[in-house]
């Protein structure tokens, strides 16, 4: 799917925002609209491709934001026992204790709709996942003999984290990040479906799902097309995470990431 992002202008069959009321509710397989059209005659294939960049980009940016914040705080908590560790652990527990969707709705109501408000909201609500993983991994690494030897030679905390901890934690972060990407994709689509994510009129998979609600029985393909795209993208992310975990020999329990 990511390969289609730079090629979407070449492979789409029509302008995603072009309205043609004469082609309303064209079923899949119609000439020129092989995935059909919506209630305004807009080509669904073109709109799925247009939403590809927004949905995948938002999920990727939110994952990167959560990874950066969580990794930094997890490393600091592992390296600095005491008050800082307590604050990080208690804060992460507090963030995870609140229902994420409800908090996201409240935050988006304050920040407003848009790409970056959505990225910031999702990133700030999910960083504890990475913080806990990094803290657990880094704590074990910092207790190893070669790290203790590096401390005795006068190595600074920054050099130890950069030279010994991050390279060892990196593969695990890639695996966790792949699973997290799928979760962020679902979250972005859910918030857009509720009307508080992407602005109305922007071709995103969540907005396409919202548009299909009134025409579920008359034009079920309006629901099936964006829903299928979401399922395929999440499945690809999860399979990537499984593949990376098996290749890197990293056991990742999904229930531990919740």
N, C-alpha and C positions, 0 to 999 in steps of 0.2 A: 504493500500500500504506500509506503514512503516513497517508493520509486515513482509512483504516479503523480506526486506533488509537483515536481518540476515539469512533468509532461502533460499536465491536465489541460492546458490550452490546446495541445495537439490532439488529444484523444477524446475530448468532449464533443458531443454532437450538436450543441446549441449554446447560446448564452444562458447562463444559469438564472439570470433575472428577467429574461425576455418573457413577456406575458402574451399569450395567444389564446383568447377565449374560444376560438373555433376548435382548438385541440384539447379542451378540458377533459380530464378523466380518460385520456387515451390509455388503453391497457398495455401491459408489457408486450413487446413484439410488434408494436405499431411501427410502420416505416418512419424512420427518422427519430423514433423515441423507443429504443429497444427495452428500456425499463419503465416506459409509460410516462404520463404527465400527471401533474397535480390539479387542484381545483382552479388554478389560474392558467393552466396550459403550459406551465414551466416544465422543462425536461428534467426528469428525476436523475438520470445518469449524470448530467452536467451539474446538478445541485449536490449530488453525493460527492463528486470530485471537488467542487468548490468548498464543501464543508470539510473535506479531508484535511486541508491545510489548517483550518481553524481548530478542529477537534484534536487532531494529533499534535499540533503545535502547542495548544493550551495544555494538554496532558503532559507533554514533554517538558514544557517550561515549569509547570507545577511540580513535577517530579524532581527536576533539577533544583528548584527552590527548596523543597523539603529536604533533599539530599544534602545541599550545602549547609543549611541551618542545623539539621540534625547531626551531620558528621562533625561539624565544628563543636557543638555543645557536647556531643558524646566523647570526643577526644579530650576536651577540657575536663569533663567530669572524671574520666579515667586517669588523667595525668595529675589532677589536683584534688586529692581527697580532702574532705572537710566540708566547709560551708558551701563551696561552689558545687560540689557533687550533690549535696543534699538539695540545693535549690534546683538544679537541673532535673534530678529525678522526681522531685515533688511537682515541678512545673509540668513535666511530661505526663505524669499521672493525672494531673488536673485537666490538661488539654484532652487527654483520651477519655476522661470520665464523662464529658459532655457529649450529647448526641451531635455528631458532625453535621448532619444535614440541617438541623435546626439552627446551629450556630452559623453555618454558612449562609442561610437565608437572612439572618439578622445582620451579618457583616456586609453582605451584598446590598442590603437595603440602605446601609450607611454609605458605602463606597460607590454604589451605582453600578450599572451594567457596563460591560466592556471586557476586553481581553485581559489587560493587566490587573484590574481589580479581581477578576476571576482567578487568575494565576496566583496572586498574592493571598487570596482567601484560602485556596486549596493548599498552598504551600505552608502557610502558617498553622493550618489545622492538622497537618499530617506529618510534620517533622519528627514527632516522638518515635515514629516507626524506625527511622534511621538512627536516631539518637540511642535507642535501646540496643540496636544491633551493633553499632560502633562501640558503645560502652562495653558490652559483653565481650566483643572480640578484642578490643584494645586492652582491657583489664588483664586478660590472659597473656597477651603478648608482652605487656610491660613487666610481667612477673618472671619472664624467662631469663635464663642465665646470660645470654648474649646482650640483652638490654641492660641488665645490671652491670655487666662488664663495661658497656659503653658509658654508663653513668660514672663509673669509677675512673675512667680515662678523662673525664671532664666534659663529655658531650652535653650540649644544652638540651633542654626539653624540646625545643623546636626541631633541632636536628634529629633527635630520636623519633619524634612523631613523623617527621618527613621521610626519614631514611629507613625506619624499621616498621613503624606501625601502619602507615598509609599503604605501602606496597602489599602488606599482608591482608589488610582489610578490604582493599580495592575489589578483588574478585567477588567477595560476598556482597558488596554494595551493588555491583552490576546485576547480580541475580535478584536481590531484593528490589532494585530499581525497575527491573523488567516486570515483576508482579505489580509493583506500585503504579506503573504506567497504565496498566489495564484498569486499576481501580480509579485512577484520576480521569480516565476517559469516560467511565461510567458516571462519575460524579459531575463532570462537565456537562454531559448530555442530560443528566437529571435536572441540574440547575437551569439549563437552557429550556428544557421542557416545561419547567415551572414558570418560565418567563422572567427569571432574575439573573440569567447568565449572559448569553450573547444578546445583543440588541435585537429587537423584533425586525424581521426583514433580512437579517444576515443569514446566509445559507449555511447552517450548521446542522449536524445530525439531530441534536436535541430540538431545535426549532422545527425541523421537518417532522419529527414525531408529534410535536404540539399541533402542527397544521393538520395532521391526519386524524385527529380525534373526532372531528365532526363527520368524517367521511369513511369511518371504519368499515361499514357494511357496503357502501356504494363503491368505494375504491380501496380495497384492502392493500393493494400494492403501495399506496402512499405510506402505510405503516411498515410493510414488509421490507421495503428497500433500505431506509435508514436503520431499521432494527437489525437487518442482516449485516449491514456495514459495521455496526457497533459490535455485534457478536464476532464477526471475523477478526476485527482489530484486537479485541480483548483476547480471543483465542490465540491469535498470533503472539501477543505479548506473553501470555502464560506459557505457551510452548517454548518461546525463547528463554524464559526464565528456567523452565524445566531442563532445556537443553544445556544452558550454561551451567546449571547446578550439577548435571551429570558429567559434563566435560571437565569442569573444574573440581569435581568431587566435593561439592559443598552441599551438605544436607540442609535444606530450608523447609521448615515446617510452616505452612501457611497460617495455622492457628496461632503461631507465636508472633505473627506480624500484625495481628488484629489489635 
